[in-house]
Amino acid sequence: MNAFGRIIRAIKNRPSRQSVRALLAEMDLSRVHIGIIMDGNGRWATRRGLPRSAGHRAGTNNAKAIIEHAASLGVGYLTLFAFSTENWSRPDEEVSSLMSLFRETFSSYFDELVRSNIRVRVIGRREGLPADIQSLLTDVTEKTCHATGLVLTFALNYGGRAEIVDCVRSIAREVASQELAPEDIDERTISDHLYTAGIPDPDLIIRTSGELRLSNFLLWQGAYSEIVPFDTLWPDFRPSDLEQALAAFARRQRRYGGIGGSERGV
């Protein structure tokens, strides 16, 4: 059985919620960064004979529940892969529906984020989004910039390769203007020029829908992330699943390329 097969088997053989809660109580979740590839909205809708837009709406509603639960657990950082640079290739009707859903969500969800002391960040090529959505994103990030709770990052019009390209271009401009010497470029330089500058690398990446790939998500940052896949489609991913993923992460031995490491993820 391959590594992913063992992971999935371990998830299916779930410990009780009581034991999971006990394990989470021992963890310092304020330092933990969770990334989630929210996959399966379309399939969820299709299986129910609904339009794909209904699946995206169900997925959005579920994202709110997961955000709320992550905040209640004291998780420090949560990054949600909401719309990729590749998603523009979907049918025009579906893309239009997604843009409308983003407008509605950021307009209606704004006050709740402020009340919940959640700081919102957005990564991706914002300039590729409709102007009114760009304005909404600017508003919500500015109004929550002093929040001290969960740091919630939405990856919108995001692609890991595009991020690296933009990073290289930024560094090249600094070298050309003699602000930076080529020999001074190191891994920290790269990290500081990524969209995620100032956010720690993800400790845990969750992917729903049973797929076992990163799909261009946080390629540089996820070099040593622990990956926990779920067969569950995103609209059916529950707060208890988030807890199970954190428990699985806590039981991992993180080696970072070596032969040893801490016994637990945190």
ZADOSE-756481 format. One record per residue: residue number from 1; residue in three letters; x, y, z of N, C-alpha, C in turn. Coordinates in steps of 0.1 Angstrom, whole numbers, plus 2048, in hexadecimal, padded with zeros to 3 digits. Atoms other than C-alpha are relative to their C-alpha. Layout:
BEGIN
   k   r n.c1 n.c2 n.c3 ca.c1 ca.c2 ca.c3 c.c1 c.c2 c.c3
 NUM ALA    X    Y    Z     X     Y     Z    X    Y    Z
...
END
This chain:
BEGIN
   k   r n.c1 n.c2 n.c3 ca.c1 ca.c2 ca.c3 c.c1 c.c2 c.c3
   1 MET  809  7F4  800   800   800   800  809  80C  800
   2 ASN  7F8  7F4  801   80E   822   7F6  7FD  809  80C
   3 ALA  801  7F7  7F5   812   83F   80E  7F2  807  801
   4 PHE  80D  7FA  800   7F1   850   804  7F5  7F6  804
   5 GLY  809  80B  7FC   7DF   82F   808  800  7FE  80F
   6 ARG  800  802  7F2   7EB   82C   82B  7FA  80C  808
   7 ILE  806  7F4  7FA   7E1   850   833  7F1  7FF  800
   8 ILE  80E  801  801   7BE   84A   826  7FA  7F5  809
   9 ARG  804  80B  7F7   7BB   829   839  800  805  80F
  10 ALA  7FF  7FB  7F2   7C6   83B   859  7F5  80A  803
  11 ILE  80B  7F7  7FE   7AC   856   854  7F3  7F9  802
  12 LYS  80D  808  7FF   790   83C   84F  7FF  7F9  80D
  13 ASN  800  806  7F3   79B   82B   86F  801  80B  80B
  14 ARG  800  7F4  7F8   792   84A   882  800  7FE  80F
  15 PRO  802  801  7F2   798   84E   8A7  7F4  808  804
  16 SER  80C  7FA  7FC   77B   85A   8BC  802  810  801
  17 ARG  7FF  7F2  7FF   773   87F   8BD  806  805  80D
  18 GLN  7FB  7FC  7F3   77B   880   8E2  80F  7FF  800
  19 SER  7F1  801  800   79E   873   8DC  807  80A  7F7
  20 VAL  7FB  7F6  808   7A3   88B   8C0  800  80D  807
  21 ARG  800  7F4  7F8   798   8A8   8D6  80B  801  80A
  22 ALA  7F6  800  7F6   7B0   89D   8F0  80E  803  7FA
  23 LEU  7F4  7FE  807   7CC   89C   8D7  802  80F  7FC
  24 LEU  800  7F2  805   7C3   8BF   8C9  803  809  80C
  25 ALA  7FE  7F7  7F4   7C3   8CD   8ED  80F  801  803
  26 GLU  7F2  800  7FD   7E8   8C4   8EF  808  808  7F6
  27 MET  7F9  7F9  80B   7F1   8D7   8CF  7FF  80F  801
  28 ASP  800  7F2  801   7FA   8FB   8CB  7FB  804  7F1
  29 LEU  805  7FE  80D   7E3   901   8AD  802  80F  7FB
  30 SER  7FE  7F2  804   7EB   927   8AD  80C  801  7F6
  31 ARG  7F4  800  809   80B   91E   89A  7FD  7F8  7F3
  32 VAL  803  809  80B   7FA   906   881  7FA  807  7F4
  33 HIS  805  7FA  80C   7F4   910   85D  7FA  7F4  7F8
  34 ILE  807  80B  807   7DA   8FA   84B  7FC  806  7F2
  35 GLY  805  7FD  80E   7D5   8FC   825  7F6  7F6  7FC
  36 ILE  80A  809  804   7B6   8ED   816  7FD  802  7F1
  37 ILE  805  801  80E   7B0   8E3   7F2  7F2  7FC  800
  38 MET  80F  803  7FF   78A   8E5   7F1  7FB  7FA  7F3
  39 ASP  803  806  80D   783   8CC   7D6  7F3  7F8  801
  40 GLY  80B  809  801   763   8BB   7CB  7F2  806  800
  41 ASN  80D  7F9  800   748   8D5   7CA  7F7  7FC  7F4
  42 GLY  808  804  80C   73E   8CD   7A6  7FB  7F2  801
  43 ARG  804  80E  7FF   73D   8A8   7AC  7F5  7FE  80A
  44 TRP  80B  800  7F6   728   8AD   7CB  7F3  804  7FA
  45 ALA  80D  7FB  806   70E   8C0   7B7  7FB  7F6  7F6
  46 THR  804  809  80A   70F   8A8   79A  7F9  7F3  805
  47 ARG  806  80C  7FA   708   88A   7B0  7F2  802  806
  48 ARG  80E  7FD  7FB   6E9   89B   7BD  7F7  806  7F5
  49 GLY  808  7FB  80B   6DD   8A6   79B  7FE  80F  800
  50 LEU  801  7F2  7FF   6E4   8CA   7A2  80A  807  7F7
  51 PRO  7F6  7F9  808   6F6   8E4   78D  80D  802  809
  52 ARG  7F4  7FF  7F9   71B   8E8   796  801  80D  809
  53 SER  800  7F4  7F8   714   90B   7A3  7FA  7FD  80E
  54 ALA  805  804  7F3   700   8FB   7BF  80B  7F9  809
  55 GLY  7F4  806  7F8   71F   8E7   7C9  809  80B  805
  56 HIS  7F7  7F6  7FC   734   906   7CA  7FA  808  80C
  57 ARG  807  7F9  7F5   71A   917   7E0  801  7F8  80D
  58 ALA  7FF  809  7F5   719   8F9   7F7  80E  800  806
  59 GLY  7F2  800  7FC   73F   8F9   7F8  804  80D  807
  60 THR  7FD  7F3  7FA   740   91E   801  7FA  800  80E
  61 ASN  807  800  7F2   727   919   81E  808  7F7  809
  62 ASN  7F8  809  7F8   73C   8FC   82A  80E  807  804
  63 ALA  7F3  7F9  7FD   75C   911   828  7FE  809  80C
  64 LYS  803  7F7  7F5   74C   92A   840  800  7F8  80D
  65 ALA  801  809  7F4   745   90D   859  80E  7FC  804
  66 ILE  7F2  805  7FD   769   901   856  809  80C  806
  67 ILE  7F9  7F4  7FB   777   924   85B  7FC  803  80E
  68 GLU  805  7FD  7F2   762   929   87A  806  7F6  80A
  69 HIS  7FB  80B  7F7   76D   907   888  80F  802  802
  70 ALA  7F1  7FE  7FE   792   90E   881  803  80B  809
  71 ALA  7FE  7F5  7F6   78F   92F   893  7FD  7FC  80E
  72 SER  804  804  7F3   77E   91F   8B0  80A  7F7  807
  73 LEU  7F5  809  7FB   79A   905   8B3  80C  807  803
  74 GLY  7F3  7F8  7FE   7B4   921   8B4  80A  7FE  7F6
  75 VAL  7F6  802  80B   7C4   918   893  805  80E  7FC
  76 GLY  7FA  7F3  803   7DC   934   889  7FE  805  7F2
  77 TYR  800  7FC  80E   7DB   933   863  7F8  7F6  7F8
  78 LEU  808  809  809   7C2   925   84A  800  806  7F2
  79 THR  800  7FB  80E   7C7   928   824  7F7  7F7  7F8
  80 LEU  80A  807  808   7AA   91E   80D  802  802  7F1
  81 PHE  7FE  7FF  80F   7B0   916   7E8  7F2  802  7FA
  82 ALA  80D  7FD  805   791   927   7DA  7FE  800  7F1
  83 PHE  801  7FE  80F   798   92E   7B5  80E  800  7FA
  84 SER  7F3  801  805   7B6   924   7A1  802  807  7F3
  85 THR  7FE  7FA  80D   7C6   934   783  7FB  7F7  7F4
  86 GLU  805  809  80A   7BB   915   770  7F1  800  7FF
  87 ASN  80E  800  7FF   797   919   77A  7F9  808  7F5
  88 TRP  806  7F8  80A   791   933   75F  7FD  7F8  7F3
  89 SER  803  808  80B   791   917   746  7F3  7F8  801
  90 ARG  80D  807  7FE   770   90A   754  7F5  808  7F7
  91 PRO  80B  7F9  808   74F   912   741  7FD  80E  805
  92 ASP  802  7F2  7FC   747   937   741  7F5  802  80A
  93 GLU  80C  7FF  7F7   726   931   753  805  7FD  80E
  94 GLU  7FC  804  7F3   738   920   770  80A  80B  806
  95 VAL  7F7  7F5  7FC   753   93B   772  7F8  80C  805
  96 SER  808  7F5  7FD   739   956   772  7F8  7FE  80D
  97 SER  807  803  7F3   726   944   78E  809  801  80C
  98 LEU  7F7  800  7F5   745   941   7A3  804  80F  803
  99 MET  7FD  7F1  7FD   74D   967   79F  7F4  806  807
 100 SER  80C  7FA  7F9   729   96F   7AA  800  7FB  80E
 101 LEU  800  805  7F2   72D   958   7C8  80B  807  808
 102 PHE  7F5  7F9  7F9   74E   969   7D1  7FB  80E  804
 103 ARG  806  7F3  7FC   73C   98B   7D0  7F7  7FF  80B
 104 GLU  80A  802  7F6   720   97F   7E5  806  7FC  80D
 105 THR  7FA  805  7F4   736   96D   7FE  808  80B  807
 106 PHE  7F8  7F6  7FA   74F   989   804  7F7  80C  805
 107 SER  808  7F5  7FB   733   9A3   807  7F8  7FC  80C
 108 SER  808  804  7F5   71E   98F   81F  807  7FB  80C
 109 TYR  7F8  807  7F6   739   97E   833  80A  809  807
 110 PHE  7F6  7F6  7FC   74E   99D   839  7FE  803  80F
 111 ASP  802  7FC  7F2   73E   9A8   85A  803  7F4  80A
 112 GLU  7FD  80B  7F7   740   985   869  80F  7FE  802
 113 LEU  7F2  802  7FF   765   983   861  806  80B  80A
 114 VAL  7FC  7F6  7F7   76A   9A4   873  7FD  7FD  80E
 115 ARG  804  804  7F3   756   999   891  808  7F5  806
 116 SER  7F9  80C  7FC   769   979   893  80F  802  802
 117 ASN  7F2  7FD  7FE   78B   98B   895  809  7F8  7F7
 118 ILE  7F8  808  809   797   979   876  806  80A  7F6
 119 ARG  7F8  7F7  80A   7B2   989   860  7FF  7F9  7F3
 120 VAL  801  806  80D   7AC   983   83B  80B  805  7F7
 121 ARG  7F6  7FD  80A   7C7   981   821  7FC  7F9  7F3
 122 VAL  803  805  80D   7C4   97A   7FC  80D  7FE  7F8
 123 ILE  7F4  802  809   7DF   96A   7E6  7FB  7FC  7F2
 124 GLY  803  803  80D   7DF   966   7C1  801  80D  7F7
 125 ARG  800  7F5  809   7DD   97D   7A3  7F3  808  800
 126 ARG  80D  7F9  7FE   7C2   995   7AE  7FC  808  7F4
 127 GLU  803  7F8  80B   7C5   9AA   78F  7F9  7F8  7F5
 128 GLY  808  808  80A   7B6   98D   77B  7F2  7FE  804
 129 LEU  80E  801  7FC   796   98F   78F  7F8  80C  7FC
 130 PRO  809  7F4  803   778   9A6   787  803  80B  80A
 131 ALA  7FC  7F4  7F8   77E   9C9   794  7F8  801  80D
 132 ASP  808  7FF  7F4   761   9C8   7AD  804  7F6  80B
 133 ILE  7FB  80A  7F6   76E   9A8   7BD  80E  805  806
 134 GLN  7F3  7FA  7FA   791   9B8   7C0  7FD  80A  80A
 135 SER  803  7F5  7F6   781   9D5   7D2  7FB  7FA  80D
 136 LEU  805  807  7F4   76F   9BD   7EA  80B  7FA  808
 137 LEU  7F4  806  7FA   78F   9AB   7F1  809  80A  807
 138 THR  7F8  7F5  7FA   7A2   9CB   7F8  7F9  804  80D
 139 ASP  808  7FB  7F4   786   9D6   810  801  7F6  80B
 140 VAL  800  80A  7F5   785   9B6   824  80E  7FE  806
 141 THR  7F3  801  7FA   7AB   9B3   827  804  80C  808
 142 GLU  7FD  7F4  7F9   7AF   9D7   831  7F9  801  80E
 143 LYS  808  7FF  7F4   793   9D6   84B  803  7F5  80A
 144 THR  7FD  80B  7F6   7A0   9B6   85B  80F  7FF  803
 145 CYS  7F1  801  7FF   7C6   9BE   85A  805  800  80E
 146 HIS  7FB  7FF  7F2   7C8   9C4   87F  7FA  7F5  809
 147 ALA  806  80B  7F8   7B4   9A5   88A  80C  7F7  805
 148 THR  7F5  808  7FA   7C8   98E   8A1  7FC  7F1  801
 149 GLY  804  80E  800   7B5   96D   89C  805  7F8  7F4
 150 LEU  7FD  808  80C   7B6   954   880  804  808  7F4
 151 VAL  7FC  7FA  80D   7C9   95F   861  7FB  7F7  7F5
 152 LEU  808  808  80A   7B2   954   845  805  805  7F2
 153 THR  7FB  7FC  80D   7C1   954   822  7F8  7F9  7F5
 154 PHE  807  805  80B   7AD   950   803  809  800  7F4
 155 ALA  7F8  801  80C   7C0   944   7E4  7F6  801  7F4
 156 LEU  809  7FD  80B   7AD   954   7C7  808  804  7F4
 157 ASN  7F8  7FE  80D   7B9   954   7A3  80E  7FC  804
 158 TYR  7F3  804  7FB   7D6   941   7B3  805  7F4  7F9
 159 GLY  7F9  80C  805   7EF   929   7A4  80E  800  806
 160 GLY  7F3  801  7FA   80F   91D   7B5  80B  804  7F6
 161 ARG  7F5  7FC  80A   823   920   794  7FF  80E  7FD
 162 ALA  801  7F2  803   815   942   78D  806  808  80C
 163 GLU  7FB  7FA  7F5   81F   94C   7B0  810  801  7FF
 164 ILE  7F1  800  801   843   941   7AB  805  808  7F4
 165 VAL  7FD  7F7  80B   844   953   789  800  80E  805
 166 ASP  801  7F2  7FB   839   973   79A  80B  803  80A
 167 CYS  7F5  7FE  7F7   852   96E   7B5  80D  802  7F9
 168 VAL  7F3  7FF  808   86F   969   79C  800  80E  7F9
 169 ARG  800  7F3  807   864   988   789  803  80C  80A
 170 SER  7FD  7F6  7F6   864   99D   7A9  80E  800  804
 171 ILE  7F2  801  7FC   886   991   7B3  809  805  7F5
 172 ALA  7F9  7FC  80B   893   997   790  800  80F  7FF
 173 ARG  801  7F1  801   887   9BB   791  80A  806  80B
 174 GLU  7F7  7FB  7F6   89A   9C0   7B2  80F  7FE  7FD
 175 VAL  7F2  802  804   8BA   9B1   7A4  803  80A  7F5
 176 ALA  7FD  7F7  80B   8B7   9C7   784  802  80E  806
 177 SER  7FF  7F3  7FB   8B3   9E6   79A  80B  801  80B
 178 GLN  7F5  801  7F6   8D0   9DB   7B0  7FC  801  80E
 179 GLU  804  801  7F2   8BB   9D8   7CF  804  7F3  806
 180 LEU  7FD  80D  7FB   8C4   9B4   7D2  80B  7FA  7F7
 181 ALA  7F5  807  807   8E4   9A1   7C9  7FD  7F1  7FD
 182 PRO  803  80E  802   8E0   97F   7B8  805  7F6  80A
 183 GLU  7FA  80A  7F6   8F7   96E   7D1  7F9  801  80D
 184 ASP  808  7FF  7F3   8E0   97A   7ED  7F3  7F9  7FF
 185 ILE  80D  807  801   8C2   967   7E0  801  7F2  806
 186 ASP  800  80D  7F9   8BA   949   7F6  7F1  7FC  801
 187 GLU  80D  805  7FF   89B   936   800  7F7  80A  807
 188 ARG  808  7F6  7F9   890   952   818  7FC  80B  7F6
 189 THR  803  7F5  80A   892   96B   7FB  7F3  7FB  7F8
 190 ILE  80B  805  808   87A   955   7E7  7F3  801  809
 191 SER  80C  800  7F8   862   951   804  7FB  80E  803
 192 ASP  804  7F2  7FD   862   976   80B  7FA  807  7F4
 193 HIS  806  7FA  80C   857   97D   7E7  7F4  7F9  7FB
 194 LEU  80C  807  804   83B   964   7E5  7F4  807  805
 195 TYR  80D  7FA  7FC   816   96E   7E9  7FE  7FE  80F
 196 THR  803  803  7F3   817   95E   80B  80B  805  80A
 197 ALA  7F6  7FA  7F7   834   973   81A  7F9  804  80D
 198 GLY  805  7FC  7F3   82E   977   83F  7F7  7F5  806
 199 ILE  808  80B  7FB   81A   957   842  809  7F3  801
 200 PRO  7F8  80C  7FF   82B   937   84E  7FB  7F5  7F6
 201 ASP  804  80B  809   82C   919   836  7F6  7F7  806
 202 PRO  80A  808  7FB   80F   902   839  805  7F3  807
 203 ASP  7FC  80C  7F9   814   8E6   852  7F8  7F4  7FB
 204 LEU  809  80B  804   7F6   8D2   846  7F8  805  7F4
 205 ILE  808  7FD  80B   7E5   8D1   824  7F5  7F5  7FF
 206 ILE  80B  809  801   7C3   8C1   822  7FA  801  7F2
 207 ARG  806  800  80D   7B4   8B6   801  7F4  7F7  800
 208 THR  80D  808  800   790   8AA   7FD  7FE  7FA  7F2
 209 SER  805  806  80C   77F   895   7E2  808  7F4  7FB
 210 GLY  7F8  80D  803   799   878   7E2  80B  802  7F7
 211 GLU  7F4  7FE  809   7B2   888   7CB  80C  801  808
 212 LEU  7F3  800  7F9   7D6   885   7D3  80B  808  7F9
 213 ARG  7F7  7F7  807   7E7   8A3   7C4  7FF  80E  806
 214 LEU  800  7F2  7FB   7F0   8C7   7CD  7F9  809  7F7
 215 SER  807  7F7  80A   7E0   8D6   7AE  805  80E  800
 216 ASN  7FA  7F3  801   7F8   8F3   7AD  7FE  809  80C
 217 PHE  803  7F9  7F4   7F1   8FD   7D1  80C  801  809
 218 LEU  7F5  7FE  7F7   80D   90C   7E6  80C  7F7  7FE
 219 LEU  7F6  809  804   828   8FA   7D3  80D  802  808
 220 TRP  7F4  7FD  7F8   846   90B   7E4  7FE  7FE  80F
 221 GLN  803  800  7F2   836   90F   806  7FD  7F2  805
 222 GLY  805  80D  7FB   829   8EB   808  80B  7F5  7FF
 223 ALA  7F5  80A  801   84C   8DA   804  800  7F6  80B
 224 TYR  800  809  7F5   849   8CB   826  7F3  7FF  808
 225 SER  80D  801  7FA   824   8CD   82D  7FC  7F1  801
 226 GLU  807  80D  7FE   812   8AE   83A  7F3  800  7F8
 227 ILE  80D  800  808   7F6   8A4   822  7F7  7F6  805
 228 VAL  80A  809  7FB   7D6   895   82E  7F4  800  7F6
 229 PRO  80B  800  80A   7BD   88B   812  7F4  7FA  806
 230 PHE  80D  805  7FC   798   884   817  7F9  7FC  7F4
 231 ASP  809  804  80B   781   871   800  7F4  809  7FF
 232 THR  80B  7F7  7FF   766   889   80B  800  80B  7F6
 233 LEU  801  7F4  809   75A   8A3   7F2  7FF  80C  809
 234 TRP  7FF  7F5  7F7   75F   8C6   800  7F3  804  807
 235 PRO  80C  7FC  7F8   73B   8CF   808  7FC  7F7  80B
 236 ASP  803  80A  7F5   739   8B0   81E  80C  7FF  80A
 237 PHE  7F5  800  7F7   75A   8B7   830  7FC  808  80D
 238 ARG  805  7FB  7F4   751   8BD   854  80A  805  80A
 239 PRO  7F6  7FC  7F6   761   8CE   872  807  7F5  807
 240 SER  7FA  80C  7FA   767   8AC   881  80B  7FA  7F7
 241 ASP  7F5  804  809   77B   8A4   861  80C  808  802
 242 LEU  7F4  7F7  7FE   791   8C2   867  807  7FC  80D
 243 GLU  7FA  805  7F4   797   8B5   88A  808  7F3  7FE
 244 GLN  7F9  80C  803   7A0   893   87D  80D  802  7F8
 245 ALA  7F4  7FC  808   7B8   8A3   864  80B  805  809
 246 LEU  7F7  7FB  7F7   7C9   8B6   880  806  7F5  809
 247 ALA  7FC  80C  7F8   7CB   896   895  80A  7F8  7F8
 248 ALA  7F7  807  808   7DB   884   878  80E  807  7FE
 249 PHE  7F4  7F8  801   7F4   8A0   874  808  7FF  80C
 250 ALA  7F8  800  7F3   7FD   8A0   899  807  7F3  802
 251 ARG  7F9  80D  7FE   806   87B   896  80B  7FE  7F6
 252 ARG  7F5  802  80A   81E   880   879  80D  804  806
 253 GLN  7F2  7FC  7FC   843   881   87E  806  808  7F4
 254 ARG  7FC  7F6  80A   850   89F   86B  810  7FF  7FF
 255 ARG  7F1  802  801   874   898   85E  807  80B  7F9
 256 TYR  7FA  7F5  808   87A   8B5   846  80C  7FB  7F9
 257 GLY  7F5  805  808   891   89F   831  80A  7F8  808
 258 GLY  7F6  807  7F7   8A4   891   84F  7FB  7F2  804
 259 ILE  804  80D  7FB   8A0   870   862  7F9  801  80D
 260 GLY  807  7FF  7F3   891   87E   882  7F7  80C  7FF
 261 GLY  809  7F5  800   87A   899   88D  7F7  7FF  80C
 262 SER  809  801  7F5   860   8A1   8A6  7F6  7F5  7FE
 263 GLU  809  80B  802   848   884   8AD  7F3  804  7FB
 264 ARG  80D  7FB  804   82A   899   8A7  802  80C  7F7
 265 GLY  800  7F4  809   821   8B4   88D  802  80D  808
 266 VAL  7FF  7F4  7F8   81F   8CE   8A8  805  7FD  80E
END
